[in-house]
Amino acid sequence: MSGMEVIKKKLGNYDGVSVGCRGRSGGVALLWEKSSQISLLSCSSHHIDVMVEGVGSQDSWRFTGICGWAETSHKTKTCELIKDIHRNSDLPWLLGGDLNEILFNFEKKGGRFKELASPRLLQGDSGGMWSP
């Protein structure tokens, strides 16, 4: 029985989807109440994208859970993934998860200070993920 199946059994009235990790990196999971109408749109080792129906004030909306690339050399892949997912639908969209990125060094605890050139990708300037 997979880790996700054990968790769903312990919780009882939940369903979900998980994409396993590679060693100690990656891997994402999403759980929801069985009474919810959830449709899986896409998934990878770095994301799960679903359509949610009949929950909240909207008829349908999307939720995407992200686990960003941890390696500095692959930071732009997280932004490209988010841009690609965003292009797939015009539904209202909620994005959550761990982008594995910081905007300021005061957010970091321990280790060396981080070069902060890549956070521009998270902002609206220079073609960041929030730019049109």
C-alpha positions as a Markdown table, in Angstrom:
| # | Residue | x | y | z |
|---|---|---|---|---|
| 1 | Met | 0.0 | 0.0 | 0.0 |
| 2 | Ser | 1.4 | 3.4 | -1.0 |
| 3 | Gly | 2.0 | 6.2 | 1.5 |
| 4 | Met | -1.0 | 8.1 | 0.0 |
| 5 | Glu | -3.3 | 5.0 | 0.3 |
| 6 | Val | -2.3 | 4.7 | 4.0 |
| 7 | Ile | -3.1 | 8.4 | 4.6 |
| 8 | Lys | -6.5 | 8.2 | 2.8 |
| 9 | Lys | -7.4 | 5.1 | 4.8 |
| 10 | Lys | -6.5 | 6.8 | 8.1 |
| 11 | Leu | -8.5 | 9.9 | 7.2 |
| 12 | Gly | -11.5 | 7.9 | 5.9 |
| 13 | Asn | -13.6 | 10.1 | 3.7 |
| 14 | Tyr | -10.9 | 11.5 | 1.4 |
| 15 | Asp | -9.7 | 10.8 | -2.1 |
| 16 | Gly | -6.5 | 12.1 | -3.7 |
| 17 | Val | -3.7 | 11.8 | -6.1 |
| 18 | Ser | 0.0 | 11.7 | -5.6 |
| 19 | Val | 3.1 | 11.7 | -7.8 |
| 20 | Gly | 6.1 | 10.1 | -6.1 |
| 21 | Cys | 9.4 | 11.7 | -5.3 |
| 22 | Arg | 12.8 | 11.0 | -6.8 |
| 23 | Gly | 15.0 | 10.2 | -3.9 |
| 24 | Arg | 14.6 | 13.2 | -1.5 |
| 25 | Ser | 13.3 | 15.7 | -4.0 |
| 26 | Gly | 10.1 | 16.4 | -5.8 |
| 27 | Gly | 6.8 | 14.6 | -5.2 |
| 28 | Val | 3.5 | 16.2 | -4.7 |
| 29 | Ala | 0.1 | 15.1 | -3.3 |
| 30 | Leu | -3.4 | 16.5 | -3.1 |
| 31 | Leu | -6.2 | 15.3 | -1.0 |
| 32 | Trp | -9.9 | 16.2 | -1.0 |
| 33 | Glu | -13.2 | 15.1 | 0.5 |
| 34 | Lys | -14.8 | 12.4 | -1.5 |
| 35 | Ser | -18.0 | 14.4 | -1.8 |
| 36 | Ser | -16.1 | 17.1 | -3.8 |
| 37 | Gln | -16.2 | 17.0 | -7.6 |
| 38 | Ile | -12.5 | 17.1 | -8.6 |
| 39 | Ser | -11.2 | 16.3 | -12.1 |
| 40 | Leu | -7.4 | 15.8 | -12.6 |
| 41 | Leu | -6.3 | 17.9 | -15.5 |
| 42 | Ser | -2.5 | 17.2 | -15.5 |
| 43 | Cys | 0.3 | 16.2 | -13.2 |
| 44 | Ser | 4.0 | 15.7 | -13.1 |
| 45 | Ser | 6.7 | 15.2 | -10.4 |
| 46 | His | 6.4 | 19.0 | -9.9 |
| 47 | His | 2.7 | 19.7 | -10.0 |
| 48 | Ile | -0.9 | 18.5 | -9.7 |
| 49 | Asp | -3.5 | 20.5 | -11.6 |
| 50 | Val | -7.2 | 19.9 | -10.9 |
| 51 | Met | -10.6 | 21.4 | -11.8 |
| 52 | Val | -12.9 | 21.9 | -8.8 |
| 53 | Glu | -16.7 | 22.0 | -9.4 |
| 54 | Gly | -19.4 | 23.1 | -7.0 |
| 55 | Val | -17.2 | 24.3 | -4.2 |
| 56 | Gly | -17.1 | 27.9 | -3.3 |
| 57 | Ser | -18.8 | 30.8 | -5.1 |
| 58 | Gln | -17.7 | 29.8 | -8.6 |
| 59 | Asp | -19.3 | 27.0 | -10.6 |
| 60 | Ser | -15.8 | 25.7 | -11.6 |
| 61 | Trp | -12.3 | 26.8 | -10.8 |
| 62 | Arg | -8.8 | 25.4 | -10.9 |
| 63 | Phe | -6.3 | 24.5 | -8.2 |
| 64 | Thr | -2.6 | 23.8 | -9.0 |
| 65 | Gly | -0.2 | 22.5 | -6.4 |
| 66 | Ile | 3.4 | 23.2 | -7.2 |
| 67 | Cys | 6.7 | 21.8 | -5.9 |
| 68 | Gly | 9.4 | 23.9 | -7.6 |
| 69 | Trp | 12.8 | 22.7 | -8.7 |
| 70 | Ala | 15.3 | 23.1 | -5.8 |
| 71 | Glu | 18.4 | 23.3 | -8.0 |
| 72 | Thr | 19.4 | 26.9 | -8.8 |
| 73 | Ser | 20.2 | 25.9 | -12.4 |
| 74 | His | 16.6 | 24.8 | -12.9 |
| 75 | Lys | 14.7 | 27.7 | -11.2 |
| 76 | Thr | 13.3 | 29.0 | -14.6 |
| 77 | Lys | 11.7 | 25.6 | -15.1 |
| 78 | Thr | 9.3 | 26.3 | -12.2 |
| 79 | Cys | 8.2 | 29.6 | -13.8 |
| 80 | Glu | 7.9 | 28.0 | -17.3 |
| 81 | Leu | 5.7 | 25.2 | -15.8 |
| 82 | Ile | 3.4 | 27.7 | -14.1 |
| 83 | Lys | 3.1 | 29.7 | -17.3 |
| 84 | Asp | 2.3 | 26.6 | -19.3 |
| 85 | Ile | -0.4 | 25.5 | -16.8 |
| 86 | His | -1.9 | 29.0 | -16.8 |
| 87 | Arg | -2.3 | 29.0 | -20.6 |
| 88 | Asn | -4.4 | 25.9 | -20.5 |
| 89 | Ser | -7.6 | 27.4 | -19.1 |
| 90 | Asp | -9.5 | 30.6 | -18.4 |
| 91 | Leu | -11.1 | 29.4 | -15.2 |
| 92 | Pro | -10.5 | 31.2 | -12.0 |
| 93 | Trp | -7.2 | 29.8 | -10.6 |
| 94 | Leu | -5.6 | 29.2 | -7.2 |
| 95 | Leu | -1.9 | 28.3 | -7.2 |
| 96 | Gly | -0.3 | 26.9 | -4.0 |
| 97 | Gly | 2.7 | 25.0 | -2.9 |
| 98 | Asp | 6.4 | 25.4 | -2.5 |
| 99 | Leu | 8.2 | 27.3 | -5.3 |
| 100 | Asn | 11.5 | 26.6 | -3.7 |
| 101 | Glu | 12.3 | 30.3 | -4.1 |
| 102 | Ile | 12.8 | 33.3 | -1.8 |
| 103 | Leu | 12.5 | 37.0 | -2.6 |
| 104 | Phe | 14.8 | 38.2 | 0.2 |
| 105 | Asn | 17.6 | 36.7 | 2.2 |
| 106 | Phe | 15.9 | 37.5 | 5.5 |
| 107 | Glu | 13.4 | 34.7 | 4.6 |
| 108 | Lys | 16.3 | 32.2 | 4.7 |
| 109 | Lys | 17.5 | 30.5 | 7.8 |
| 110 | Gly | 21.0 | 29.0 | 7.9 |
| 111 | Gly | 23.5 | 28.4 | 5.1 |
| 112 | Arg | 25.1 | 30.8 | 2.8 |
| 113 | Phe | 23.3 | 33.9 | 1.5 |
| 114 | Lys | 21.6 | 33.3 | -1.8 |
| 115 | Glu | 22.1 | 35.2 | -5.1 |
| 116 | Leu | 18.8 | 36.9 | -5.6 |
| 117 | Ala | 18.8 | 37.3 | -9.4 |
| 118 | Ser | 16.2 | 34.6 | -10.0 |
| 119 | Pro | 13.3 | 36.2 | -8.0 |
| 120 | Arg | 12.8 | 38.6 | -10.9 |
| 121 | Leu | 11.1 | 35.6 | -12.5 |
| 122 | Leu | 8.5 | 35.7 | -9.8 |
| 123 | Gln | 7.8 | 39.4 | -10.3 |
| 124 | Gly | 6.1 | 41.2 | -13.2 |
| 125 | Asp | 9.2 | 42.7 | -14.7 |
| 126 | Ser | 11.6 | 41.3 | -17.3 |
| 127 | Gly | 9.1 | 38.7 | -18.6 |
| 128 | Gly | 8.4 | 37.1 | -15.2 |
| 129 | Met | 5.7 | 34.5 | -14.8 |
| 130 | Trp | 3.1 | 37.2 | -14.0 |
| 131 | Ser | 3.8 | 39.2 | -17.2 |
| 132 | Pro | 1.3 | 38.9 | -20.1 |
